[in-house]
Amino acid sequence: MAKRKSKNSTLALDNLHGFARMGAKAETKTFIPTGHFELDFAINYGILPGDKELLGHSYKQYDSNKPLGIPSGRVVEVYGQEGSGKSSICHRIVGQAQKLGHICAWIDAEQSYSEDLAIINGVDMDDLVYSDLTNEEDPDKVFYAEDVMDQIITLIRDNGVKVVVLDSVASLVPKAMMEAPADQQFMALLARLMGQNVKKIGQWASKKDALVIFINQLRDKPGNMFGPSQTTPGGHALKFHASLRMALTKRTSKKTLIMIEDEDGNPKVIGRNSGVQISKNRFAQPLLDSKGNTIILEIPIYYQPYFPGLEDIAFNTGRQFKLIRPYKGNFSWTNVEGKKIEAEGRAAFIKLLSDGLLPDFVIALREKSKETGVPLPPELDQYRGGAVPKKLEVDADGEVTGGVDEL
């Protein structure tokens, strides 16, 4: 049945002079991938890809020919414990945005930027707008928290920057605090500053279709007897205005270590798995399991570019591009020669990749990426063919399996 516009609504629109449009359907222009397909899918649909054909929802269809990820024009908060992978996931987002041709900026208020971590996660260092709040022309100049808020707006309003990352909120120092003596106390000064400015940043991000990511830390709440025992600095404004909040959890068990066997046959730690919880999401339903419990996704955080989980990443990307098709519990891929390669279940198909199928499959993924313009995860970009380092399994007691007796 055709939709009708009432005379009253048409008359109202005529008198609003560009303030409003007819129709309330959201029109997101750009999506910035996180480099983790399951996380991107969960952000957009509130469910995991699963073993069925990727359809999304009836009102929001999945299109494998378009990037999937965080919708632009929004404010996002990434928070968690130290060493949980907050910077790593933000580096991946920046690297993915650069592959899409966007200008990105990183404000390093912590003075802790890691070039190695950036490169591992696919960041083009030479094409990144970077600030560590120092001025080469005037070394004595101090950039206060107020200046940082103004510069974020300037970057997206006047300079065409598509993604801005602030690392971190907790490291910002307001002017009054910077210039005061050490014994002077301030109550909620940063919270008031954030309350005044986050809403402005959100407005400009929406107007300029930019993505602003605030990295934040966790703080204990002394004397707290009810509710969560930890909170994030900067007050409630960022929590409220953020369209997406992702909490990263540092896994301390030895079982979460990512290890490989080096050339001498000894175990070597090259990463760790971290947990990601989507604690707030205005783009989709909450990510819950069949019992109503929050799902915490597990993502790899690499310290070195060896990527022993490459077959898993290739499988997920193949599903993303719909090169791997599911049917009654089986997964299949048809190669360039027209040969259908099939396996019963995810684990069996991943074993085919590790047994020699990976190089040809990565070539197919790269061709699909060129065809669609959808960027590949940095691990696949950095893969140059050949054998993938042998991944060692670590149990809860720290015992290593795979030819090595102990750590």
Secondary structure, DSSP 8 states (H G I E B T S, - for coil): ------HHHHHHHHTSTTS--S--------EE--S-HHHHHHHHHSS--TTS---EETTEE--TTS--SEESSSEEEEEESTTSSHHHHHHHHHHHHHHTT--EEEEETTS---HHHHHHTT--GGGEEEE-S--SS-TT----HHHHHHHHHHHHHHS---EEEEE-GGG---HHHHHS-TT---SSHHHHHHHHHHHHHHHHHHHHT-EEEEEE--EE-TT--SS-SEE-SS-SHHHHH-SEEEEEEE--SGGGEEEEE-TTS-EEEEEEEEEEEEEEESSS---B-TTS-B--EEEEEESSTT-TTHHHHHHHHHHHTT-SEEETTEEEEE-TTS-EEEEESHHHHHHHIIIIIHHHHHHHHHHHHHHH-----HHHHH--SS----EEEE-TTS-EESS----
